[in-house]
């Protein structure tokens, strides 16, 4: 749909969207010919303001007024897109990929870029929609208030020994970022999010889930293309705090924690004149499925270079698997 739109999009359509935004926000700067629409919407603040004007209180106090980082941009953009899905009922096919906006830089020519076209497609659809009188959500943490209350009681024992972070369902930044994945069709709401710092924390989490019969999901970098990475009402283990990469020059080995990505590994080993078998932003968890990369033909799969792995079993026991054991 977007590639077809690249051929048919014209300046009049861009100006029409800019005029509409200007009227809704009462901001004449959008009417300027020099205003780059994508740059103006890149951090998500304009878009969040827009839906709040169309339906007051649609995003409440959730969004960031002064985003400082790419993660902040991503949070605002994701909140905006979720609002379009849930409050305005806009179909997923019309929603832009937030990564297009985050990575956007002003083009040297006046050609229509994919980020611009995808943003226009979304905004044009929003222009057609009339917001409902009440905010309609498919599912929301607020509906599970009784569960959250009871979960707090259950978590008291876990908090005593768990050194990581515990994130309960809310509209917070931590909850929004942990439950998000690269697959923007997934909009699941976990019952509980745990961010372990070490294997002991993971073991405690698994034993806790087993006792209370909770489903466990695991997130390394959020690269899962299916809906199995993050699901509704699950206990999500987010390895955001476990991104360590430890190099032993004597043994010529690298120990990698599960939250790291291959690009991080590449940067860590480069000063030692060593090249990692993979250099993408995908999580190292893909190692178990082979994890193909540019050096596979000459040096084999990263999996072939694995010496040992620390594994937390389904019963919570920590074990080591290696070529010797």
Buried (B, 14 or more C-beta within 10 A) or exposed (E): EBEEBBEEBEEEBBBBBBEBBBEBBEBEEBEEEEBBBBEBBBBBBBBBBBBBBBBEEBBEEBBBEEBEEEEBBBBBBBBBBBBBBBBBEBEEEBBBBBBBBBEBEEEEEEEBBBBBBBBBBBBBBBEEBEBEEEBEBEEEBEEBEEBBEEBEEEBEEBEEEBEBBBBBBEBBBBBBBBBBBBBBEBBBBBBBBBBBBBBBBBBBBBBBBEEEEBEBBBBBBBBBEEBEBBBBBBBBBBBBBBBBBEBEEEEEEBEBBBBBBBBBBBEBBEEEEBEBBBBBEBBBBBBEEEBBBEBBEEEEBBBEEEEEEBEBEEEBEBEEEEEEE
